[in-house]
Each structure stands twice: as C-alpha cells, then as structure tokens.
C-alpha cells in the first residue's frame, strides 16, 4: 500500500511540476518578491515591513491558487482523459488514489513554497545585508501558510470528488473566503439571537479557521508567535485536512464512474 501511494504521489508531483501554470505562478511570485526592495525604497523606514508583507502575501495568494485550481483538476482530469480506469484496474483502491493525489500536490506546494521563500530571503538579505533572530520568526508564518495549503487541498479534493470542476472551484473559493472571516462569524454569532445565532455559529465551525493561520502582519512587526498557537494551528490543520480527505475518499469510493 505504501509503495502504491508513493507511486501515485510521485506521478502527481511530476505532472503538476510539468504544468505550465505552476511555472507561470512561481515566476510571477518570484518577480514580485524581487521587486519588493525597490518598492520598499519609496517609504523610508518601512522597507522591511513592506517586503515581508508583500512577499508573504504573494506566497499565500499563489499557493492558494495552485491548491484550488490544480487540486480540483486532479480527479476530473483523470476522468476526462480516461487515464483513471487503467490505474483502478490495477490493485489500487480509490482511497489510495485520492490520498496519493493529495500528498503529490502537497509535495508540489512544499517545493514551490520553498522556492518562493528562498527568493524572499535573498531579497531580504540584499536589503538588510544581514539576518537577525526576528527573521527566523518569519519561518513560522511560512509554516502556517503551508498548513493553509494543506487545508485547501483537502477541500479541493473533497468538492472535486462529487462535483464538476467549475462548481468545485466555486465551492473551494467560497470556503477560503469564508474561512478568512471565520473569527468574524463567531463574533457575529455571539452578538446574534435566535436562528441566526445558531446558523452563524455552525458556519463558523464548518468553514476552516484560516484567520488563525494568517500571522503575516504579526511577524512583519517582529511580534513573537506563542508556541501554544503553533501547536494549536498544527493540530487544527492536520485534523481538518484529515477530515476533508476522509470525506473525499468516502464520496469518491461510492461514486459511479461510468
């Protein structure tokens, strides 16, 4: 089973890397990171803050785009090209297929994020000429971005397991936007009464709490990220991603592929 998962994950990684959209996204992200020091010179004294905000936001946006639009195509593309059927004819279960696809795209996002992060630190070194302990704190923000990608990939696979690519993209984007305002939903639930209160509270727990995973502004201003938040975000993202992945496996296992 482990060998089959590795094979599917590696093939998914290889196909994703060959996809031109990934090269374009990474190119534009690196270009944005490279121009950040030039933009920083416009505002004297805030160059570093601007560089961190601009670069990490670029990493986040491009990573989310890859997670959603490549994630929803992992299943639909295999069905449309009819390459799924030869795979399932072998001793490969549908669950293994979904899990392998998940880890393959997760590996792709890890490599892309590492490449963009390297470009960011190169730009930071060119601007400041040396690294400080505060710069290491930025790695936690990048780590949280990777956790975001893991959650979004799970959602993309969940929706693509039963819906069309267009609807899957709309569902995944809606969940991302709603998850960004998950804390606001909980605040609204606390202030509401009646059915609206319970509906808002239910929605705040169904959508992913992506707000907790966004600490870009905090690290840009050298605020320390508490270890408790790191542990909470890690556990939350792993459990949420596992739940969506399990849902995708169950739905896809029962789907009629004829």
Secondary structure, 3 states (H helix, E strand, C coil): CHHHHHHHHHHHHHHHHHCHHHHHHHHHHHHHHHHHHHHHCCCCCCHHHHHHHHHHHHHHHHHHHHHHHHHCHHHHHHHHCCCHHHHHHCCCCHHHHHHHHHHHHHHHHHHHHHHHHHHHHHHHHHHHCCCCHHHHHHHHHHHHHHHHHHHHHHHHHHHHCCCCHHHHHHHHHHHHHHHHCHHHHHHHHHHCCCHHHHHHHHHHHHCCCCHHHCCHHHHHCCCCCCHHHHHHHHHHHHHHHHHHHHHHHHHHHCCCCC
